[in-house]
Amino acid sequence: MSDDPLSPQQQGRIATLTGLIAPLVGIALMVILSVAVDVVVGIVVGAVAVIVLVPITQRILKRRAKS
């Protein structure tokens, strides 16, 4: 199984999309949970979601770029 390295352009595109998608999802969760449940719960869940989504989003985007 050979891993073809991604070009710097592809790496930059993946980093940019990850930097856009993960915080947007985290902010959306933060706002929804802050309104629905509690402000502290919204902040904690939103922050954890961003931290968890960054590597997951990068992995998904790298797979899509290679195929």
C-alpha positions, 0 to 999 in steps of 0.5 A: 500500500503506497501513500501518495503524499499530498501536494502543498496546495492540497494540504493548504486546502485541507487545513483551510477547510478544517479551520472553517468547518470545525469551528462553525460546527462548534459554534453552532452547538454552543449557541444551540445548547446555550439557548436550550440547556445552559450557557456553561454546558453550551460552552463546554460542549462546543469547545470539546466538539471543536477539539474533537472535530479538527483531526476527524475533519482532517482525516476525512478531507485527506481521504477525499483528496487521495481518491 
